Amino acid sequence: MAKRRGNKEGTIYQRKDGRWCAQVSLDGRRLTKYAKTQRECREWLRETLNQIDEGLTIEGARATLGDYLEQWLESAKSSWRPSTRRRYSGLVRQYITPGLGTVRLKDLRPDQIQSFYTSQQEAGVSLPTIRSIHTVLHRSLNQALKWGLITRNPASAVDKPKPKHQEMSILDADQARALLDAAKGERFEALYHMAVTTGLREGELLGLRWADLDWETRRLQVQRQLQRVRGQGLVFSEPKSDTGRRSVVLGTVVLEKLKEHRERQEQQRLIAGKRWQEHNLIFPTTIGTPKDPRDLRRDFKALLQRAGLPDVRFHDLRHTAATLMLQKGVHPKVVQERLGHSTISLTLDTYSHVLPSLQEDAADKLDSLLQ
């Protein structure tokens, strides 16, 4: 027998086929839920009525997560860097939409998201990828919240998988000197000096222009990065974060290396003649065009071999710079600013391996002070 409720509470009844049905009106339109049990319909109705009281719209009530994500990707693409747009689109279309796309946006629950993450992990998807999926889902649902399509972000109640600790590879001071000694006379000798002393990212180094450098104040403005984007080739984009756009003071040794580098570049320009393409880049190819990051990595690997050093990544020069600065007593806040980290906690968490030695140094200094 059908069980009916007042208009303000919606309606629940059982169909002839045995299934239960819950209905409620919103903006003159009917929302319907079918379920195997009356309890499931009752819970859906209670949740839906609460959402309506909190401002749920008909668009939010009827949209599926898959439909919404496509709308979100389209609306936000102009404000994202090309690499971000490509990565987010890939995560949505390869993972989120196939797994959760048919769920209505308003009905998405934390336990569904948690189960989805678990199923992805069981299917062999890596933890970094699942963490990226969570980032995209949480960010997109925050936007849905701002647009009034949902009244809460269910991803906020979900625990994303914790990353596995990875051993950080760095060069110690002696190894860093050996690297720079091996780079003497190399076309990009100045680049390696900058990498070891500033911690700039690979793409940031390759995106630098001479106009970014103030020789008098020794300040370098980091304003862009060079990246290879699938289907587009090499493109310049915004720094990785807002704090990635920063000013970095260079040491006198690096400035001398840059002066030598500029002189060599002028000679290369003359040799290239009409083939030279002016982009005002500090570290271009031999004809002035942007240098492919893959070529830089290949050059770096060869340099490591000549120097007899461990096979580390180019990105590990960034870790090396940060570690050396902290070991020499540079304040973590300054290290954060030079690296372009969003928060000082990120810097401290990333380079926590340096902190024990700093603690010992602090204890020894206090002992000497008080004796």
N, C-alpha and C positions, 0 to 999 in steps of 0.2 A: 504494500500500500504506500502511496506517495505521502511523504511528509513535507508539509509546506510551512514556510515562515512568512512573517510580514515583509512588506516591500523594503523596509529599512535594513532588514537583516539578510535579504536574499532568499533563495529557495533551494531546498534539497529534496530530491525525490528519486525513487528507484524505477528504472525502465523495465519494460517487459522482458528484455534479454538478461535481466539480473544485474546489470551494471547500475551504479549510482551516478546521479547527475547533480551538480551544483551550478546555480546561475545567479548572477547579480547584474544590475544595470549600472552603467557608467556613461555619462554624457549622452543619454538616450539610446545607448547601444548595449547589447547583452553580451556578457562574458560567461563562458561555459566551461565547466570542468567535468570530465568523465573519470570514474575510478571504480575499482572493484569493491571498495568498502565505503560504508557511510562515514566512517571515521575520517578517511582520507579526504572526502568531500567537505566535511565539517571543518577540518583544519585548513583546507584551501580557502574556504569561504571566509573564515575568521581572519586569515592573513590578508586576503584581498580587501576586505572591508577596512582593515587597519591601514593598508596602503592607500586606499581611496581617501581616508580621513587625513592622511599625511600629504596628499597632493598628487597621487598617481593620475596620469593622463591616459586617455584611450590609446594613444600611440605607444606608450610604454607597456600598456596592458596586452596589446596584441602583437607586438614585435617579438620575433625570435632573436636569440643571441646572435645567430649567424647573420641575420639581416642587419641587426644593429651594428655589428662589427664592421661590415662592409661600408655602412654609412659613416662610421667613425674614422675608418682608414681614409676615406675620400675627403672628409671635412678637415682632417688634420695634416694631410700630406704636404701642404705648402709651407707649414711651419717646422717640418722635420728636415734633418739632413738626409741626403740620398741613402746613405747606408742604414740609417734608422728606419726610413720608410720601407726599404727592401727587407730588412730583418723582421720588422713587425708584420708586414704583409705575409711573409713566409711562415711565420709562427701561427698566424691566424688561419691561413688556408691549409697548412699541412697538419696542424695539430688541433687547435681549438674548435674550429668549425666542424670537422669530422667527428669530434668527440662530444661536443656540447651544443652544436649549432642549432639543433631542432628544439631545444628547451626555450620556453618563453622567457623573455628577459625578466619579467616580474616574478617568475616562479623559480629562478635559479637560486639554489640553496648552497650554503657552505659545505654540507656533507657531499653534495654532488661534485663540487669542485675538488674536494679532498679525494674522493674516489677516482676522479679523473686523473689526478696526479699519480695516484697509486698504480692505476692501470697503465699509464704511460711508462712508469718506472719498470713495471713487470714486463712491458713490451721491449725493454732495452733502450729506451730513450735516456740520454745522459742527464745527470743531475744539473749541470749548468744550463742545459736546454730547458728543463722543467722549471728552473728558477726564472729563466727568461720568459717562459710562457706565463708564469704567475705575474711577472712585472707587467706584461702586456694586458693581461686580463684585469688586473687591479687598476691599472691606469685607465683603461677603456671604461670600466664600470664607474670610476670616479667621475668621468665626463658624463655618463648617463645620469648620474646623481645630480650633477649641476644642471642638466637639461630637463630635469623633472620626470625622467622616464622611469626611474626607480626611486624608492624611498630609503634604501640602505645599500651599502656595497657588500655583497656576500663574500667577496674575496678577502675582505678585511678580517674575517673570522677564521681564515684558513692559514695553517702553518705551511710555508713553503719549505721544500727540502733543504736541509742545511748542507752547505758546500763541504766537500772533503778537503782537508788541509793538504796543500801542495807545497813541497819543499821549494823555497825560493833560491834561484841560482844568481849569485853575484860574483863580481871580481873584487878581490881585496885590493888594498892600496898598491901593493907591489905588482899585482897582475894588471891593474889599470895603467900603471906606468909602463909596463911592458907592451901593452896594447898601443899606447900613444907613441912609444918609441918605434914600434913596427910600422906605424902610420906615417912616419916622417917622410916627406917628399911625395906622399900620395895626394891625388887630386882632391880628396875629401878629408884631408888631415884636420882641417878646422872643424868639420862636422863631428868627428869623433871626439875632439876636445870639448865641443859644446855638449854632446850627449853625456859625457862623463861628469861634467861640471854643473850642468843645469838640470838634467833629468827630463829634457823635452822629449816628447814622443816622436817616433819615427815620422809620422805624417806631419807633425808640427814643424820638424826640422826641414822637411822637403817643401813645406808650404811657405817658408820665410822669404821675404823680399827685402832688397837693400833698403827700401823706404821704411822698413820696420825698425831699423837700427839707428840710434842716435849716438854718434861717435863721442860726443862731448860728455854726455851724461852716462855713457856705457849701458844705456837701457835698450832692451830689445822687447818690442811689442809682439806678443803671440796673438794673432788675430784669425788664423785659418789653419787648415790642415789639408794635406793632399791624400786622397784615397782612390783606390781602384774599385769601381762599382760595376757589377755585372751588367752588361748591356750598354754601359755608358763610357767605359774606359776610365781614364784618370780625371778626377773632378776635384775642385777645391770646395771645401765645406766649412761650416762653423766649427769652432773647437768642440771637444767632446761634451763640455758642460759650460754653464755661465762663468764659473770660476776658471775655466780653461782659457778664457780671454784675459791675459794677464801681462804684467810687465816684469821682466827678469833682468837683473843687473849682471853684466858679464865681467869676468876677471880680466886683468891686463894681459895675461898670457893668451887667452882666447882672442882678445882684440888684435893682438899681434898676428896670430894665425889667420884671422879674418882679413887683415890687410894684405898679407902674403897671398891669400886665396883670391882676393879681388884682382891683384896684379896678374896672377896666372889666368884668371877668367878673361881679362882683357886680351891676353895673348891668344886664348882660345877663340875669342870673338873674331880676331883678325884672321886666324887660320881658317875658320869656318866660312868667312866671307858672306856671300848671299844666302848660304844655308842657315845662317844664324837667325833664330826667331826670338825676339826680345820679349821676355816675360818679367824682367827685373828680379828674377829668382836668385837667391844666394847660392843655392845648390842645385843647379839645373844639369842637364846632359851636356855633352860637348858642343851641341848646337843651340843651347839656350832653352830647350823644351823641358817640361817637368820630368823629373827622373822617376821611373817606376820603382815603388818600394820593393818589389821583388828583386830588382837589380841591386839595390842597396844591400839587401840581406845577403845576396850571393857574394858581393864584394866583402861584406863583413865576415862571412864564414872563411873566405880565403885569408883574410887578415888574421883571424884567430889561429889558423893553421901555421902561418908564417911566424907568429909570435909564440907558438907552442903552448897556447892557452886552452882551457876547457871549452867544449862546444856549447856555448850559451846562446840564447836568443838576443837579437838586437834590443828587444824590449828590456832585457835584463840590465842593459846599461842604465836604464832609468832607475831600476832598483839599486844598482851600484852607486849612482849619484846620491840617492836618498840616504843609503846606509853610510856612505863616507861622510856626508854632511852631519848626520846625527852623531857619528863616532867622534867627530871633531868638535862637538859641542854646539853646533848650530841649533838654535831654538826650533822645536817642532813646528811652531806657527810659521816661521820663515820657510821651513822645508815644505810645509803645506802650500804656501803661496807660490813657491818656485815650481812645484810640481803641478799646481792647478787642481788640487784635490778640493772637493766640495766642502769637506769639514775636516777639522783637525783630528777628530776621532778616527776618520778613515786612514789618515796618515799613521796615527799611533797603532791602529789595529794591523795595518799592512806591515809595519816595520817593528812589530813588538819584539822581534828577535834581537834588536839592538838595545832594548830597554834594560835588560839585566846588567849589562856592562856599564850603562849610564848610572844605574842605581849604585853599583859598587864605587864608581868614580865619585858620586855625590857623598857617599859615606866616608870615603877616604879624605875628601876635602874638608868635611865637617870635623873629622878627627884632628886634622892638622890645625884647623882654626882654633879648636878648643883646648889643645895641649899647651 
